[in-house]
Structures are given as structure tokens and as C-alpha cells.
Amino acid sequence: MEAISAEEMILDDLITTFQRLFGLNVIETTSIKRGWLNLKWKVTTEAGEFLLKQYNKERYKLFNPEELLFAFTQQIRLHDQGLACPRLLSRNERILLESDNGELFMVMEYCQGILIPPGKTNARQIYDLGRATGKMHRLLNDGTLGIKNSPQFIPPSRQERLAHWSLVREKTREADKPQLLADIETQMKATEEMDMDILDFLQAGWAHRDLWVDNLLFNDNGLRAILDFDRLKYDYPQLDVARAVISCALDDHLDISLASAFMEGYSEERNVAEGYLTYSLQLLWYMESTWWIHANMNQHSVPPARFAKEMIWLAENHKNLPALLGGVYKPKRTIP
């Protein structure tokens, strides 16, 4: 007999618990190989298709349980108000469930749709994503949740960031990886030249905080669903805008027509000032560059390598962004 893998044991445990809690008989299961550490399966029942998402015990330690449950409640609220996102199922008022063998998992409706590779969306898809993102931000920031004293990201000073890059450069030299030095120097140069006044344009608010192609499902003509609200917190909605645009519209170069289509959709739901996308992209780079550009980035798996590519492009083009984005959709209304 073949040995049962750890993943198969977890699936059997989850199915047993799922069937008992919801009274549904699982007919078929399909593993979904996407995401970091957490396991996911599509399960087919007589009542339809659902997704089981197991929370890896080590990854779960990185989350604050109260903040995670808060994110789930907001996903439910957004779904109930018409946002394209999966409906979460609860049992005895619990969303995060525990299996018979102690595995944490959740159940949600299975959303049909396709994953689009980075930079490969079409204008209809990214326009619809822009409109959905604007709706999500409008609902999250409608006053229901209030505001917090400070956002998740506190931008460091130029001096702090330059000190960081100097340390990264030194570590890269010590590791004898001269092929990485040019990209690190690019980050340093962009930091030296950055207009720190853009930080005055930041508008704090509730945001998804993980809005990239792996968390988006499309059809040929639009968006089907925004996925994975686990990181939802009080931060900067502008970061969602920039992350979506750079993920969906940057191939070898940023497709300005796609960026414009996103902003046209977004502006149907929220007021934005001219230059909003430029500031958003610069802010995204200032936050994320230190995550992906470092002495070990030559060992990146596929998603981090893509993020590093985005940060390198943004650093190389940060001074040209106003000119590059000059043709982007200009809002009919501006924020005073």
C-alpha cells in the first residue's frame, strides 16, 4: 500500500469535518496549487462547489487572530453589498473552523474564473478591476469602520532608507554577488532623488493590501472575483491601486492604456486627484522595494522575482512617471 502523504491526511480530516458541520457529501476534490504554505482544495458536493482553505500552522503564527477574523467579517460585508468576492460560510457563528485533528480552515463558495499572468490583462478586465477596487475602497471607508491612529506603513525618512540600502550593498559585496549590485545601486539612486513631498499626498484608509494577479479571477470581458482578504488593514488605499496597476499592466514596459483603463473604472466609484496614480506607484515602490531587493534576491521563487522586477522598473522610471502617466485618464472631478 502507498503511504498517505501529510497533505492527503489533512484533506481527509477537513472533508470529514466539513461533511459533519455542513451536512454535505463531498463527491470530488481538486487540489489548488496556489499561495504560500496554506493548502486549498475545490470540493464538489450535491449542493455545488466550495473551496476549503487550510491555514498552515507556521504561517498562521504571522497573523493576529483578531485582525484575521476582522478581515473575514469585512469580506462578508463587502460580498453582501455586491462586491465581486467569495461568500464565506460560517457554522455556529464561526468563520475560522477547527477540524477534528486540530487544523484551522475556512469554507467559501468556489468562484469560477481564470488567472491572468502578470502584465497580460486586457482593457476590459483591468477597467472592471478598477471599478471593483474603487467600490471596495468606497465601502470600506464609508464610515462604518471608523479610522485608526496610524496606518500600517509608516514611511521611513530618506536617511533611514539610504542607510538600509548601504547595508544591503555591503551584504551583497560580502556574499560575492556583483551581478546584483547594479539593481541595488538603482534603488539607492532613486531614494536619493525621490521627492519626499509625495508623502504629503497620502490618504490613510482601509485597504485590501494584497491586490495582485494571483488574488484576482477574470473572464474574457471583466473581473470575476477579488480573493484573499487576509491582509486587510488600515493603511493606504493608494497602495491597492498601485499594486493592481503594476501587477496587471507591467510587462516589459508599463502599458499606459491599461493603466488609464484601471483609473477610469476606479474614478467611477471614488474621487481622485490628477496625479493620483503617479503618487500611488511611487509610494508602492517606497514601501515594497526593501521587501524584494536584497542580497539573496537571486534565489527568489517566481512571485518574489516578479515583485523584484516591478521594484526595479519603478526605481528606474521614478523620475519619468509624471511624463509616462501624462496620458492616463484624468478625472472629471478633483479632490480640493
KEKE-3310 file (N, C-alpha, C; in steps of 0.2 Angstrom, whole numbers, plus 5000, padded with zeros to 4 digits):
npx = (5004:5002:5010:5001:5001:5006:4998:4987:4982:4978:4968:4958:4955:4949:4938:4931:4927:4921:4910:4902:4899:4892:4883:4885:4889:4904:4909:4919:4936:4948:4965:4971:4985:4991:4997:5005:5011:4998:4985:4974:4958:4947:4930:4918:4901:4884:4877:4884:4899:4913:4926:4940:4950:4965:4974:4990:5000:5012:5012:5001:5005:5010:5000:4988:4976:4963:4963:4963:4951:4943:4945:4939:4926:4924:4925:4914:4904:4907:4904:4891:4886:4888:4901:4912:4917:4922:4909:4909:4907:4899:4899:4889:4891:4904:4918:4932:4936:4939:4946:4943:4955:4962:4966:4966:4953:4944:4928:4922:4912:4915:4923:4921:4933:4947:4965:4976:4992:5005:5005:4997:4983:4968:4960:4947:4946:4955:4949:4937:4942:4947:4935:4929:4939:4938:4925:4926:4935:4927:4916:4923:4928:4917:4914:4909:4918:4926:4941:4959:4973:4985:4992:4996:5009:5022:5031:5048:5062:5072:5085:5085:5081:5091:5102:5098:5099:5113:5118:5112:5119:5132:5131:5129:5140:5149:5144:5148:5141:5142:5134:5122:5123:5121:5107:5104:5111:5103:5091:5096:5100:5087:5081:5089:5085:5071:5056:5052:5040:5029:5024:5016:5004:4998:4984:4976:4967:4955:4961:4964:4976:4984:4983:4985:4989:4988:4978:4966:4953:4947:4936:4934:4930:4930:4931:4930:4932:4938:4951:4956:4957:4965:4975:4969:4969:4970:4977:4984:4974:4979:4990:4984:4979:4991:4997:4988:4989:5002:5004:4995:4997:5011:5022:5035:5036:5027:5010:5002:4989:4982:4984:4977:4964:4961:4961:4951:4940:4941:4939:4925:4920:4926:4932:4947:4962:4971:4986:4986:4988:5002:5008:5004:5011:5024:5024:5021:5033:5042:5038:5038:5050:5061:5057:5059:5071:5087:5101:5100:5091:5093:5089:5076:5059:5046:5035:5041:5052:5045:5040:5051:5056:5046:5049:5062:5059:5051:5060:5069:5062:5056:5058:5053:5039:5029:5028:5027:5015:5007:4997:4987:4970:4961:4953:4936:4932:4940:4949:4948)
npy = (4994:5011:5025:5037:5054:5069:5079:5073:5067:5078:5083:5073:5074:5087:5086:5076:5084:5095:5089:5084:5096:5104:5095:5090:5080:5076:5074:5075:5080:5093:5098:5114:5123:5135:5150:5153:5141:5138:5127:5122:5117:5113:5107:5097:5095:5089:5100:5110:5119:5121:5130:5124:5130:5128:5133:5135:5130:5136:5148:5154:5159:5171:5180:5191:5184:5191:5201:5194:5188:5200:5204:5194:5196:5208:5205:5197:5207:5216:5207:5205:5218:5218:5217:5209:5195:5180:5172:5169:5154:5151:5142:5139:5153:5154:5158:5154:5138:5123:5108:5090:5085:5096:5106:5122:5130:5137:5139:5143:5149:5143:5151:5154:5157:5164:5164:5177:5180:5190:5207:5204:5207:5213:5228:5228:5220:5225:5238:5234:5229:5240:5248:5239:5239:5253:5253:5244:5251:5262:5257:5251:5262:5270:5275:5266:5258:5267:5276:5274:5277:5277:5272:5256:5256:5265:5278:5278:5289:5298:5297:5286:5276:5276:5272:5259:5254:5255:5246:5234:5234:5232:5219:5212:5213:5206:5194:5191:5194:5201:5203:5208:5220:5232:5233:5236:5248:5256:5257:5264:5276:5281:5283:5293:5303:5304:5313:5319:5325:5319:5311:5319:5318:5307:5297:5290:5275:5261:5246:5232:5227:5217:5216:5209:5199:5185:5185:5188:5184:5182:5184:5183:5196:5204:5206:5193:5189:5196:5190:5183:5191:5192:5200:5213:5229:5244:5256:5262:5266:5269:5261:5249:5252:5255:5243:5234:5240:5240:5226:5221:5228:5230:5223:5221:5234:5247:5247:5260:5262:5252:5256:5268:5263:5256:5267:5274:5266:5265:5278:5280:5276:5282:5298:5305:5314:5323:5315:5305:5291:5292:5296:5285:5274:5278:5278:5264:5259:5264:5258:5244:5241:5237:5225:5216:5218:5213:5205:5191:5190:5183:5171:5170:5164:5161:5171:5181:5185:5191:5202:5209:5213:5222:5232:5236:5241:5252:5259:5263:5271:5281:5295:5298:5295:5305:5310:5299:5294:5304:5304:5296:5293:5307:5313:5318:5325:5333:5331:5343)
npz = (5000:4996:5005:5014:5011:5020:5016:5010:5022:5029:5020:5021:5034:5034:5025:5032:5043:5037:5030:5041:5048:5039:5033:5020:5006:5000:4984:4975:4974:4971:4971:4973:4968:4974:4981:4997:5008:5014:5012:4998:4992:4979:4982:4977:4979:4981:4983:4976:4972:4982:4991:5001:5013:5021:5035:5037:5050:5054:5046:5051:5063:5060:5059:5067:5076:5079:5070:5059:5059:5059:5046:5039:5042:5036:5023:5021:5023:5012:5001:5004:5000:4987:4981:4970:4976:4986:4994:5011:5022:5037:5053:5067:5070:5068:5058:5055:5056:5066:5063:5066:5069:5073:5064:5057:5047:5033:5024:5008:4995:4979:4967:4949:4936:4928:4930:4926:4919:4925:4919:4908:4907:4898:4892:4895:4906:4916:4917:4923:4935:4941:4943:4953:4963:4967:4971:4982:4990:4993:5000:5011:5017:5021:5033:5042:5048:5055:5059:5062:5073:5067:5051:5044:5037:5040:5033:5031:5034:5022:5025:5034:5025:5015:5023:5025:5012:5010:5019:5013:5001:5006:5011:5000:4993:5002:5000:4988:4976:4963:4952:4956:4961:4953:4952:4965:4967:4959:4966:4977:4971:4966:4978:4983:4975:4976:4978:4992:4996:4991:5000:5007:5001:5004:5009:5022:5025:5025:5017:5005:5003:4996:4983:4969:4954:4957:4966:4960:4949:4933:4918:4901:4898:4909:4927:4939:4952:4967:4978:4994:5007:5018:5023:5025:5031:5041:5031:5017:5004:4991:4989:4986:4973:4966:4967:4960:4947:4943:4944:4934:4923:4919:4909:4899:4898:4906:4902:4896:4892:4898:4911:4911:4909:4920:4930:4925:4927:4941:4945:4943:4955:4965:4970:4963:4963:4950:4945:4954:4952:4949:4961:4969:4964:4966:4980:4982:4978:4987:4999:4996:4990:4998:5003:4992:4985:4988:4996:4993:4982:4971:4973:4973:4972:4959:4961:4971:4962:4952:4959:4962:4950:4947:4956:4952:4940:4944:4951:4941:4933:4941:4941:4928:4929:4930:4917:4909:4913:4909:4900:4906:4911:4915:4929:4930:4941:4954:4970:4982)
capx = (5000:5006:5009:4997:5005:5003:4993:4981:4979:4974:4962:4954:4952:4945:4932:4926:4924:4916:4903:4899:4897:4888:4879:4886:4893:4909:4909:4926:4941:4954:4970:4973:4992:4992:4998:5011:5010:4991:4983:4967:4955:4940:4927:4911:4895:4877:4874:4888:4906:4916:4934:4942:4957:4968:4979:4997:5001:5018:5010:4995:5008:5012:4994:4985:4969:4958:4964:4961:4943:4940:4946:4934:4919:4923:4924:4907:4901:4908:4901:4884:4885:4888:4907:4914:4922:4919:4905:4912:4902:4901:4895:4889:4894:4912:4921:4938:4934:4944:4945:4943:4963:4965:4968:4961:4952:4938:4925:4919:4910:4921:4922:4924:4937:4954:4971:4980:4999:5007:5005:4993:4976:4966:4957:4940:4947:4958:4944:4932:4945:4947:4929:4928:4943:4935:4919:4929:4938:4922:4913:4927:4929:4911:4912:4907:4924:4930:4948:4964:4978:4991:4991:5001:5015:5025:5036:5054:5065:5076:5091:5084:5081:5098:5106:5096:5102:5120:5119:5111:5125:5138:5130:5129:5148:5152:5141:5151:5136:5142:5128:5116:5125:5118:5100:5104:5113:5097:5087:5099:5099:5080:5080:5092:5081:5064:5053:5048:5034:5024:5021:5010:4998:4995:4977:4975:4961:4955:4963:4965:4984:4987:4979:4990:4986:4987:4972:4961:4950:4944:4934:4937:4927:4930:4933:4925:4932:4944:4952:4961:4957:4968:4979:4965:4970:4970:4984:4983:4971:4983:4994:4980:4978:4997:4999:4984:4991:5009:5004:4991:4999:5018:5025:5042:5035:5020:5005:4998:4982:4979:4984:4972:4958:4960:4959:4944:4935:4941:4936:4918:4917:4929:4935:4954:4965:4976:4992:4985:4992:5009:5010:5002:5016:5030:5023:5022:5040:5045:5036:5040:5057:5066:5055:5061:5078:5091:5107:5098:5086:5095:5086:5069:5055:5043:5032:5046:5056:5041:5039:5058:5056:5042:5053:5067:5056:5049:5066:5072:5057:5053:5058:5049:5032:5024:5028:5024:5007:5003:4991:4982:4964:4961:4947:4931:4931:4946:4949:4950)
capy = (5000:5018:5029:5043:5060:5073:5083:5069:5066:5085:5084:5068:5077:5093:5083:5073:5089:5099:5085:5084:5103:5107:5090:5090:5074:5078:5069:5075:5086:5095:5102:5121:5124:5142:5153:5151:5136:5136:5122:5124:5112:5114:5101:5096:5092:5089:5107:5115:5118:5125:5130:5123:5134:5126:5138:5132:5132:5141:5154:5157:5162:5178:5184:5192:5181:5195:5205:5190:5187:5206:5204:5189:5200:5214:5201:5196:5214:5218:5202:5206:5224:5217:5217:5203:5192:5174:5171:5164:5151:5150:5137:5142:5160:5154:5158:5150:5132:5119:5101:5085:5084:5102:5110:5128:5130:5140:5137:5148:5147:5142:5156:5152:5162:5162:5168:5181:5181:5197:5211:5202:5209:5217:5234:5227:5216:5230:5243:5231:5228:5247:5249:5235:5242:5259:5251:5241:5256:5266:5253:5250:5269:5273:5277:5260:5255:5272:5277:5272:5282:5277:5266:5250:5258:5272:5279:5280:5295:5297:5295:5279:5271:5276:5268:5252:5252:5254:5239:5229:5234:5229:5212:5209:5213:5201:5187:5190:5193:5208:5204:5211:5227:5237:5234:5239:5255:5259:5258:5270:5282:5283:5285:5300:5308:5304:5319:5316:5329:5315:5308:5323:5316:5300:5297:5284:5272:5253:5243:5225:5226:5211:5216:5207:5195:5179:5186:5190:5180:5186:5181:5187:5203:5208:5203:5188:5190:5198:5185:5183:5197:5190:5206:5219:5233:5252:5258:5267:5263:5270:5255:5244:5255:5254:5236:5231:5243:5237:5219:5219:5232:5230:5218:5223:5241:5249:5248:5266:5262:5248:5260:5273:5260:5255:5273:5276:5262:5267:5285:5280:5275:5287:5304:5305:5320:5322:5313:5300:5285:5293:5296:5279:5270:5280:5276:5257:5257:5266:5253:5237:5239:5234:5218:5211:5219:5211:5201:5185:5190:5179:5164:5171:5160:5165:5178:5187:5188:5196:5208:5212:5216:5228:5237:5238:5245:5258:5263:5265:5275:5285:5302:5299:5293:5310:5311:5292:5294:5311:5302:5292:5296:5312:5313:5324:5329:5333:5332:5350)
capz = (5000:4996:5011:5013:5012:5025:5013:5010:5028:5031:5016:5024:5040:5033:5022:5037:5047:5033:5029:5048:5050:5034:5031:5013:5004:4995:4978:4971:4976:4966:4974:4970:4970:4973:4988:5001:5013:5015:5007:4996:4988:4977:4983:4973:4983:4978:4983:4972:4973:4988:4992:5008:5014:5027:5037:5039:5057:5054:5043:5055:5068:5057:5059:5073:5075:5080:5064:5053:5060:5057:5039:5037:5043:5031:5016:5021:5022:5005:4997:5004:4997:4980:4978:4967:4981:4988:5000:5016:5025:5044:5057:5074:5070:5067:5051:5055:5059:5068:5061:5071:5071:5075:5058:5056:5040:5031:5019:5005:4988:4974:4961:4943:4933:4926:4932:4921:4921:4926:4914:4902:4906:4893:4894:4898:4913:4921:4919:4928:4941:4943:4946:4959:4968:4969:4975:4988:4995:4995:5005:5017:5020:5021:5040:5046:5052:5058:5057:5067:5074:5062:5046:5044:5034:5042:5028:5034:5032:5017:5028:5036:5019:5012:5027:5023:5005:5011:5022:5008:4996:5009:5012:4993:4991:5006:4998:4982:4971:4960:4947:4959:4963:4949:4954:4972:4966:4956:4972:4981:4967:4966:4985:4984:4970:4977:4980:4998:4997:4989:5006:5009:4997:5007:5012:5025:5025:5025:5011:5004:5004:4993:4976:4963:4949:4960:4970:4955:4944:4927:4912:4895:4897:4916:4934:4942:4960:4971:4983:4999:5011:5025:5025:5025:5037:5040:5028:5011:4998:4986:4988:4982:4966:4963:4966:4955:4941:4942:4943:4929:4917:4918:4906:4899:4900:4908:4896:4898:4890:4903:4917:4911:4909:4928:4933:4923:4931:4949:4946:4943:4962:4970:4968:4964:4961:4945:4948:4960:4950:4950:4968:4972:4962:4970:4987:4982:4977:4993:5004:4994:4987:5003:5003:4987:4983:4994:4994:4991:4978:4965:4975:4973:4968:4954:4963:4973:4957:4948:4963:4962:4943:4947:4960:4948:4935:4947:4953:4935:4930:4946:4939:4922:4930:4928:4910:4907:4915:4907:4896:4909:4912:4920:4932:4929:4947:4958:4977:4983)
cpx = (5004:5005:5005:5001:5002:4997:4986:4978:4975:4968:4957:4950:4947:4938:4928:4923:4919:4909:4899:4896:4892:4883:4879:4890:4898:4910:4916:4930:4946:4958:4971:4980:4993:4993:5004:5009:5003:4989:4976:4965:4948:4936:4920:4906:4889:4874:4879:4895:4908:4923:4935:4949:4959:4973:4985:4998:5007:5016:5005:4999:5010:5006:4991:4978:4963:4958:4961:4953:4940:4940:4940:4927:4918:4922:4917:4902:4901:4904:4893:4882:4887:4895:4909:4920:4918:4914:4908:4906:4904:4896:4895:4892:4902:4914:4927:4936:4940:4942:4945:4951:4966:4968:4963:4960:4945:4935:4922:4917:4916:4919:4925:4928:4944:4959:4974:4987:5000:5008:5001:4986:4974:4962:4951:4941:4950:4953:4939:4935:4946:4941:4927:4933:4941:4929:4921:4931:4932:4918:4917:4928:4923:4909:4910:4912:4928:4937:4953:4969:4983:4990:4997:5008:5017:5031:5042:5057:5070:5083:5091:5084:5088:5103:5104:5100:5110:5122:5118:5117:5131:5137:5131:5136:5151:5150:5144:5146:5136:5137:5122:5117:5121:5111:5099:5106:5107:5092:5090:5099:5092:5078:5083:5088:5074:5062:5049:5042:5028:5020:5016:5004:4995:4988:4976:4968:4961:4957:4964:4972:4987:4984:4983:4986:4984:4980:4966:4959:4946:4940:4936:4935:4927:4932:4928:4925:4939:4945:4956:4962:4961:4972:4976:4967:4969:4977:4983:4980:4975:4988:4990:4980:4985:4999:4995:4987:4998:5009:5000:4994:5006:5020:5033:5042:5028:5016:5001:4991:4978:4979:4978:4965:4956:4958:4952:4939:4935:4938:4928:4915:4920:4932:4943:4957:4970:4983:4992:4989:5000:5012:5009:5008:5023:5029:5024:5029:5043:5044:5039:5047:5061:5063:5058:5068:5083:5097:5105:5092:5087:5092:5079:5065:5051:5039:5036:5050:5052:5040:5046:5058:5052:5046:5059:5065:5054:5055:5069:5068:5054:5052:5054:5042:5028:5023:5025:5017:5003:4997:4986:4976:4964:4954:4943:4931:4938:4945:4952:4957)
cpy = (5006:5021:5035:5049:5064:5077:5080:5068:5073:5085:5079:5071:5083:5091:5080:5079:5093:5095:5085:5091:5105:5102:5089:5084:5076:5072:5069:5081:5087:5100:5109:5123:5131:5145:5150:5147:5134:5132:5123:5118:5114:5107:5102:5092:5092:5096:5112:5114:5123:5125:5129:5126:5132:5131:5134:5134:5137:5148:5158:5161:5170:5182:5185:5189:5186:5199:5201:5189:5194:5206:5200:5193:5205:5211:5200:5202:5216:5213:5204:5213:5224:5217:5210:5199:5186:5175:5166:5161:5150:5144:5139:5148:5160:5153:5153:5144:5128:5111:5096:5084:5091:5107:5116:5128:5134:5138:5143:5145:5147:5147:5154:5158:5160:5167:5171:5182:5188:5201:5209:5203:5213:5223:5233:5224:5221:5236:5240:5231:5235:5249:5245:5237:5248:5257:5248:5246:5261:5263:5252:5257:5273:5276:5272:5258:5261:5273:5275:5277:5283:5271:5261:5252:5265:5273:5281:5286:5293:5294:5287:5274:5271:5272:5260:5250:5251:5248:5233:5228:5230:5221:5208:5208:5207:5194:5186:5189:5200:5209:5207:5218:5233:5239:5238:5247:5259:5261:5264:5276:5285:5286:5292:5305:5309:5311:5317:5320:5324:5312:5312:5322:5310:5301:5290:5281:5264:5251:5236:5223:5220:5210:5215:5201:5188:5179:5189:5185:5184:5181:5185:5195:5207:5204:5199:5189:5192:5193:5187:5190:5197:5196:5213:5222:5240:5254:5263:5264:5264:5265:5250:5246:5254:5247:5233:5234:5240:5230:5217:5223:5232:5223:5219:5231:5242:5251:5254:5266:5258:5252:5265:5269:5258:5261:5276:5273:5264:5274:5285:5279:5279:5293:5304:5312:5318:5320:5307:5294:5286:5293:5289:5274:5272:5278:5268:5255:5259:5261:5246:5236:5235:5226:5213:5212:5218:5207:5194:5184:5186:5172:5165:5166:5164:5172:5183:5190:5193:5203:5212:5216:5222:5234:5240:5243:5252:5263:5267:5271:5281:5292:5303:5297:5299:5311:5305:5292:5300:5309:5298:5296:5301:5313:5319:5328:5328:5334:5339:5350)
cpz = (5000:5003:5009:5015:5017:5022:5012:5016:5031:5027:5019:5030:5039:5030:5027:5041:5043:5032:5036:5049:5046:5031:5023:5012:4999:4990:4975:4974:4971:4970:4970:4973:4969:4980:4992:5007:5015:5010:5005:4992:4985:4978:4980:4978:4979:4978:4980:4974:4978:4988:5000:5008:5020:5029:5040:5046:5058:5052:5047:5060:5066:5058:5066:5072:5075:5073:5058:5053:5057:5049:5036:5037:5038:5024:5016:5020:5015:5000:4998:5001:4989:4977:4976:4971:4983:4994:5005:5020:5033:5047:5064:5075:5070:5060:5050:5059:5061:5066:5067:5073:5072:5070:5058:5048:5039:5025:5015:4998:4984:4968:4955:4940:4931:4929:4926:4923:4922:4920:4908:4902:4900:4896:4898:4905:4918:4922:4924:4935:4945:4947:4952:4964:4971:4973:4982:4993:4997:5001:5012:5021:5020:5028:5045:5051:5056:5056:5063:5067:5069:5057:5047:5042:5036:5038:5032:5031:5026:5020:5031:5030:5015:5016:5026:5017:5006:5014:5017:5003:4999:5010:5005:4991:4995:5003:4991:4976:4967:4954:4950:4961:4959:4951:4961:4971:4963:4961:4976:4977:4967:4973:4986:4980:4972:4980:4986:5000:4995:4995:5009:5006:4999:5010:5015:5025:5025:5018:5011:5006:5001:4986:4970:4960:4952:4964:4966:4950:4939:4923:4907:4895:4904:4922:4936:4949:4962:4977:4988:5003:5018:5027:5025:5032:5036:5037:5023:5005:4992:4984:4984:4974:4963:4962:4961:4948:4939:4940:4936:4922:4915:4915:4905:4900:4903:4903:4899:4897:4895:4910:4917:4911:4917:4931:4931:4927:4939:4950:4946:4950:4967:4967:4969:4961:4955:4948:4953:4958:4951:4957:4971:4970:4965:4977:4987:4982:4984:4999:5002:4992:4992:5004:4998:4984:4989:4991:4992:4986:4972:4967:4975:4969:4963:4956:4966:4967:4953:4952:4962:4955:4943:4951:4956:4943:4938:4949:4947:4932:4934:4944:4933:4923:4928:4921:4907:4908:4913:4903:4899:4911:4917:4923:4931:4935:4951:4966:4978:4988)
residu = (MET:GLU:ALA:ILE:SER:ALA:GLU:GLU:MET:ILE:LEU:ASP:ASP:LEU:ILE:THR:THR:PHE:GLN:ARG:LEU:PHE:GLY:LEU:ASN:VAL:ILE:GLU:THR:THR:SER:ILE:LYS:ARG:GLY:TRP:LEU:ASN:LEU:LYS:TRP:LYS:VAL:THR:THR:GLU:ALA:GLY:GLU:PHE:LEU:LEU:LYS:GLN:TYR:ASN:LYS:GLU:ARG:TYR:LYS:LEU:PHE:ASN:PRO:GLU:GLU:LEU:LEU:PHE:ALA:PHE:THR:GLN:GLN:ILE:ARG:LEU:HIS:ASP:GLN:GLY:LEU:ALA:CYS:PRO:ARG:LEU:LEU:SER:ARG:ASN:GLU:ARG:ILE:LEU:LEU:GLU:SER:ASP:ASN:GLY:GLU:LEU:PHE:MET:VAL:MET:GLU:TYR:CYS:GLN:GLY:ILE:LEU:ILE:PRO:PRO:GLY:LYS:THR:ASN:ALA:ARG:GLN:ILE:TYR:ASP:LEU:GLY:ARG:ALA:THR:GLY:LYS:MET:HIS:ARG:LEU:LEU:ASN:ASP:GLY:THR:LEU:GLY:ILE:LYS:ASN:SER:PRO:GLN:PHE:ILE:PRO:PRO:SER:ARG:GLN:GLU:ARG:LEU:ALA:HIS:TRP:SER:LEU:VAL:ARG:GLU:LYS:THR:ARG:GLU:ALA:ASP:LYS:PRO:GLN:LEU:LEU:ALA:ASP:ILE:GLU:THR:GLN:MET:LYS:ALA:THR:GLU:GLU:MET:ASP:MET:ASP:ILE:LEU:ASP:PHE:LEU:GLN:ALA:GLY:TRP:ALA:HIS:ARG:ASP:LEU:TRP:VAL:ASP:ASN:LEU:LEU:PHE:ASN:ASP:ASN:GLY:LEU:ARG:ALA:ILE:LEU:ASP:PHE:ASP:ARG:LEU:LYS:TYR:ASP:TYR:PRO:GLN:LEU:ASP:VAL:ALA:ARG:ALA:VAL:ILE:SER:CYS:ALA:LEU:ASP:ASP:HIS:LEU:ASP:ILE:SER:LEU:ALA:SER:ALA:PHE:MET:GLU:GLY:TYR:SER:GLU:GLU:ARG:ASN:VAL:ALA:GLU:GLY:TYR:LEU:THR:TYR:SER:LEU:GLN:LEU:LEU:TRP:TYR:MET:GLU:SER:THR:TRP:TRP:ILE:HIS:ALA:ASN:MET:ASN:GLN:HIS:SER:VAL:PRO:PRO:ALA:ARG:PHE:ALA:LYS:GLU:MET:ILE:TRP:LEU:ALA:GLU:ASN:HIS:LYS:ASN:LEU:PRO:ALA:LEU:LEU:GLY:GLY:VAL:TYR:LYS:PRO:LYS:ARG:THR:ILE:PRO)
# end
